[in-house]
Amino acid sequence: MDSSELTRLYDFSGQSIVITGGTGTLGGEIACALVGCGANVAILDRNLDPAQHILELMEPRANHAVAVRADVLNVESLQEAAKVILDKFGAVDCLVNAAGGNNPRATTTKDLSFFDLPPEALRWVFDLNILGTMLPCQVFGKAMAEKGDGVILNVSSMNAFRPLTRIPAYSAAKAGVSNFTQWLAVHMAQVYSPRIRVNAIAPGFFLTNQNRFLLTDEKTGELTPRGKSIIDHTPMARFGLAEDLFGAILWLLSPASSFVTGIIVPIDGGFSAFSGV
């Protein structure tokens, strides 16, 4: 394979990609990167307020993107979004499930023990991360099954490899995302088409709006004790940047990984490889 053929593997021109949680910190960066590689991108989120800023960042290719309001926990909402996307782009070739998150009320603290975590907060975390991954796979995966090809990329977490202190629901939910990724990879290949691939990335520690002030002090910008502990256990000694995800994402969505399905790729600066000594 010569260099021009290799380059073409990462040309997404004409490919239509749906991103749930597309207005979030990481989802928005992923959307911009894919539009820059020629893709048509549909940004899905319940809150589209940040979408205009993301579209401005995409210039001059913003006409290759559309922001669609959708709730990943509501099948009818996702089905309506699918109609809009199919009318706009004609097909769905890839799905990136970037929607997810934690709930402070499902996190143990000095004032809130594990025994007192409210069931509704635990359920919220499981619903958002597990159902919020499965339901888009049902809606957009069906479109892939009907045409016999496509790529689904889920977003798991380093918590799925090594559960972290204080966040039992989020760690368990992301472990479920990893397990579901493997199940769906086999199911789609065996029942529908071996040209439908399902994989996941497992980001390590990235500064986002959700965790920024858990890992850094809001006033000084210095690391909190938890942030310092993470850096001390990350051989590359830094938090991840959104662009650190792009290489793995482009590879898993592209024909360059055409014989890869059912894997979860850590992107963690070596955190999962380090024993602590």
N, C-alpha and C positions, 0 to 999 in steps of 0.2 A: 504494500500500500504506500503510495507516494504522499507527500505532504499535502497536496491539494485535496486528495481524497479524505485524508484525516480531518482537514479543516471543514470539509463539507458535512462531516458527521455532526458537527456542532452548529450547523446553520439551521435554524428553526423556522426559516421562511415558510409561510403557509401553514404552519402548525398552530393549532388553537389550544391554549392552556388555561385551565381554570385554577384559581388560587383562592381557597377559603382563608378567612382571616387576613385577607389581602391588604387591609389598611393598617395592620400592625407593623411594629418596627421591622421584624424579619420578613414578614409577608410582602410588605411594600418594597423592600430592597430586592427580594427575589423577583417580583413583578418587573421592576425596572431593568434588572439584568436580562431577563428573558425577552423583553421587548427590544432591548439592545442587540440581541442575537437574532432578531427577525421575527419572533413569534407574535401571534395575536393573543392578547392576554385579557381574560375576564377576571376582574377583582371582585370577590364576593365578601360581604361583611354586613353585619347588622347596622353598624354605624359607618356611614359613608362620608362623614364630615372631613376626614383627612384625605379623602380620595382625590380632591382637586389638586392638592399639593403634590401627590404622587404623580398625577397626570402631567403636571407642569415639569416635573423632573424628567419625564419621558420624552419631552420635546427633542427633535421634531417628529418623533414617531408616536405621539400620543393618540393619533387617529387609529392606531393598531391596538388600542386598549379600550375597555369599557368597564365602568363600575356598576355593579348590580347589587341591589339590596337583597340579602338572603340571610335566613337564620339556619345554621347548621343543625339545629335540633328540631326543625320543622320540615317534614318531607314535602308538604305542599309548597312551602316557600322555595325550596330547592328545585322543585319541578317547574315552578314559574320562572325561576332564574335560568334553568336549562333552556326553556323556550326562547327567552330573550337572547341567550348566547348562540343557540342554533340559528336563529333568525339573522343574527349579526355576522357570525363567522361560518356557519354551515356545518360545523362538526365540532366534536370535542376529542382532541387527540391525547391530552394529558390532564391529569388532576393532581394538584399539590394541596394536601390537607395541612395548612398552616394554622388553622384555628385551634386554640387550646389555651390552657392557663390554670392558675391556682386561685384559691380563695383564702384570704387572711383568716377567716373563721374556721378553716380546715387545717390551720397551722398551729402546732403547739407553741406555747409561750410560757413565761413564768406565771402568767395569770390564767392561762387556759391549758389544762392538762389534756392528755389524750382521752381520758375517760369522760371528759366533758365536751368534746368536739360535737357540735350539733349535727344530727343526721342530715338535715337539709343542706348544710354546707358541704358535707362529704358527698352527698348525692349530686350536688351542683358540679363538683369537680369531676366525678365519674361521668356524668352526662356530657359535659362539654368536651372532655378528651376522648372518651370511648364512643358514645353515640355521635358526637360531633365529627368523628372520623368515619364511622360506619355508614351513617345516613348519606353523606355525599358520595361514598363509594357505591351505594345502592343506586342512586339517581344517575350519576355520571358514568359509573361502571357499566350500567345497563346499556348506555349509548355505545360504549366501547364493545360490549359483547355483541351488539347487533351488527357492527361493522367488522368485528373479528380482529381488531388490534387496538392498542393503546397502552398508556403507561400511567400507573398510579404511584405517587410518591407521598408517603405519610411522614409526619414529623413526630418521632418518638423523643427520647431524652436520655441523657446520661443517668438520670434517676432510674431508668428501667434496667440498667446494668448494675448500678450500685446505689440502692435506696439511701436517700439522704436523711439526716435527722430533721425532725420538726414537720415534715410534709408527707405524712403517710398516704393520704388519698392521692395526691399528685404522683408520687412514686409508683403506687400500685396501678393507677390509671395508665401511666405511660408504659408500664410493663405489659399491660393489656393491649396497648397500641402495637407494641412489637410483636406480641403473640398473634394478634389479628392480622398483621401484615403478612406473616408467614402463612397463616391459614388461607388468606385470600389469594396469595400468590399461587398456591397449589390448586385451589378451587377454580380460579379463572383459567389457568393453563389446561387443566384436565377436563373441565366441563364446557368451556366456551372456546378458547383459542390459546395455543401456546405463544401467540404473538401479543398477548396481553400480559404485561409484567407489573409486578407490585413489589416495591422496596420501601425502605425508610431510612432517614438520616436520624442520628441521635446526637444532637448538639450538646456540647459541654456547657460551659458557663459563658454566656453572652450578656452584656449589659443591655437590658431592655427597660421600657417604662415600668414594667411590672416589678422588676427586682432591683432596679438601680439603687434605691435607698435601703435595701436590705444588705447590699454588698458594699456600698460606699456611703460615707456620712454626708447628709444633705447639705450641711453648712460648710464643711471643710473640704469635702471631696476625698478625704482619706479613706482607706479601707476600713470597714467595720471588722470586728473579730471574725465574723463568718466569712467575709470577703478575703481576709488575710489567710484563713485556713484553706480556702479554695486555692488561692494562688500558691500557697506552700505545697499543695498536693497536685499542682499542675506543672509538669516538667518544663513546659514552654514559658511558664511564669508570667502569663498575662491572660486577660479575658479574651474571648473570641470577638471578632468583628464580623459584621454581616457578610462581607466579601469572602471571608474564610469558608463560607458554605457553598459558594458558587461553583467551585470545581467539581465537588461531589454531586451537586444537584444537576448541573449540565450533563455530566457523565451518565447519571442514572436515568435522565429523561431522554437521552440521545441514543441513536443506533450504536454508538460505541460500546454500550453495555447490553447489546441485544441477547446475550446468553446469560444475563444476570437477573435473577428474580428470587424473592424471598429472603433478602439480606437486610441487615440493619447496620449502617455504617457510622461508627463513632467519629465525630468531628470535635475533638475535645482537648487538643494540645497535650495529649498523653495522659490525661487524668485516669482513664480506665486501665492504663498499663502500669501505673505507679502503685506500689504496695505501701508507700508511706515511709519506707526505710531505704 
